[in-house]
Amino acid sequence: MSISMKKQMFALALLASITVPTAFAGFSEGNKVTLGGQEAFKILSPAEGFSPDQRAWQTQDALDNALVLSSSSSPDAVSVAKMNGAFVVMLDGRKVATADGGSASLEGLTPEQLAGKWAESIKNFLSDSGRASSYIASLKNPHQVEANIAIAERRLYAPAGLKMAIRLDQPISFATVRAGDVVTGKVFESVRMGNYAIPSGALVFGKVIETAPDTYAVQFTSLRLPSGTEVPISAGLAYGTLIKTRGPHLVSTYAIPSGHANNVPEIAGRIPATTAIGAIGANDSTTIVMHRGSDVLTSDQALAVVLQQTAPITVVSVGNDM
């Protein structure tokens, strides 16, 4: 890969890491819980077997669901209560965060003081009714796929760097390749993402692009599930072998509030998932750069499509036939 292409791919990955839509910002911000794309508070310590990042994920989900379900979004709806010996932040009677002793100690506070600090941050956000209403409206947009297949399919945020094992439908000859040539391929190994998967049999579509005189690469622009559902992607073509990826990487479903779409909680909710099993080329993939007159990519060769930007990918719940 040329230095310029490496820089371009790095820039794309960096851009993807900071441009996730506002309503889901909490799912890409590590241990931060966000409101309207801005940090509300951080969770600094692990608790009950969960890392700070995982606890922030759970808190973000609970907070967003409470905002959607609450009959009031005023600051007065936020309170601190003691539950099972722990100090918790409540929103309209729903628990959204537990102030643990470890996080409190790291901030030089008691758990009760920490719960109060978190509650005050949420109140400050809700005190701007226009901003709060706009954020809650974005959470209520379910981004559902077509009703007849919504039970089987969800959309997840898949991270930049995710790899899908494919085989090309037609070979590519570097002797005759031209910019604009259409390239299609088929996913032959389901890419597991927690309770979901990009299923084998999904198709990818793209074209050849010229990156320098007589130097070419493949840019994939869409992914189509066997059902026909199609979503845009930005991805490149790489060599690779079938191995487990580094990970896990957090992704999220679209539906808010959890458990309310389709009345199927394990499918409807915005459930944390991870990518790893069935993906390809974690450490040994090399982006393919084609030079005029060199080799041929065959249709039986195992290759990888690598996401260059974090993207909302349509997936199926594991166990559902398409």
RATADA-V209712 format. One record per residue. N is the residue number from 1. OMEGA is omega as a letter, one per 30 degrees, with the letter a starting at -180 (none if undefined). Layout:
# RATADA-V209712
N;OMEGA + N;OMEGA
This chain:
# RATADA-V209712
1;l + 2;l + 3;a + 4;l + 5;l + 6;l + 7;a + 8;a + 9;l + 10;a + 11;l + 12;a + 13;l + 14;l + 15;a + 16;a + 17;a + 18;a + 19;l + 20;a + 21;a + 22;a + 23;a + 24;a + 25;a + 26;a + 27;l + 28;a + 29;l + 30;a + 31;l + 32;l + 33;a + 34;l + 35;a + 36;l + 37;a + 38;l + 39;l + 40;l + 41;l + 42;l + 43;a + 44;a + 45;l + 46;l + 47;l + 48;l + 49;a + 50;l + 51;l + 52;l + 53;a + 54;l + 55;l + 56;l + 57;a + 58;l + 59;l + 60;a + 61;a + 62;a + 63;a + 64;l + 65;l + 66;l + 67;a + 68;a + 69;a + 70;l + 71;l + 72;l + 73;l + 74;l + 75;a + 76;l + 77;a + 78;a + 79;l + 80;a + 81;l + 82;a + 83;a + 84;l + 85;a + 86;l + 87;a + 88;l + 89;a + 90;l + 91;a + 92;l + 93;l + 94;l + 95;l + 96;a + 97;l + 98;a + 99;a + 100;a + 101;a + 102;l + 103;l + 104;a + 105;a + 106;l + 107;l + 108;a + 109;l + 110;l + 111;l + 112;l + 113;l + 114;l + 115;l + 116;l + 117;l + 118;a + 119;a + 120;l + 121;l + 122;l + 123;l + 124;l + 125;a + 126;l + 127;l + 128;a + 129;l + 130;a + 131;l + 132;a + 133;l + 134;l + 135;a + 136;l + 137;l + 138;l + 139;a + 140;l + 141;a + 142;a + 143;a + 144;l + 145;a + 146;a + 147;a + 148;l + 149;a + 150;l + 151;a + 152;a + 153;l + 154;l + 155;l + 156;l + 157;l + 158;a + 159;l + 160;a + 161;l + 162;a + 163;l + 164;l + 165;a + 166;l + 167;a + 168;l + 169;l + 170;l + 171;l + 172;l + 173;a + 174;l + 175;a + 176;a + 177;l + 178;l + 179;a + 180;l + 181;l + 182;l + 183;l + 184;l + 185;a + 186;l + 187;a + 188;l + 189;a + 190;l + 191;a + 192;l + 193;a + 194;l + 195;a + 196;l + 197;l + 198;a + 199;l + 200;a + 201;l + 202;a + 203;l + 204;a + 205;l + 206;a + 207;l + 208;l + 209;l + 210;a + 211;l + 212;l + 213;a + 214;l + 215;a + 216;l + 217;l + 218;l + 219;l + 220;a + 221;l + 222;l + 223;a + 224;l + 225;l + 226;l + 227;a + 228;l + 229;a + 230;l + 231;l + 232;l + 233;l + 234;a + 235;l + 236;a + 237;a + 238;l + 239;l + 240;l + 241;a + 242;l + 243;l + 244;a + 245;l + 246;a + 247;f + 248;l + 249;a + 250;l + 251;l + 252;l + 253;a + 254;a + 255;l + 256;g + 257;a + 258;l + 259;a + 260;l + 261;l + 262;a + 263;l + 264;a + 265;a + 266;l + 267;a + 268;a + 269;l + 270;a + 271;l + 272;l + 273;l + 274;l + 275;l + 276;a + 277;l + 278;l + 279;a + 280;l + 281;a + 282;a + 283;a + 284;l + 285;l + 286;l + 287;a + 288;l + 289;a + 290;l + 291;a + 292;l + 293;a + 294;a + 295;l + 296;l + 297;a + 298;a + 299;l + 300;a + 301;l + 302;a + 303;l + 304;l + 305;a + 306;l + 307;l + 308;l + 309;l + 310;a + 311;l + 312;a + 313;l + 314;a + 315;l + 316;l + 317;a + 318;a + 319;l + 320;l + 321;l + 322;none
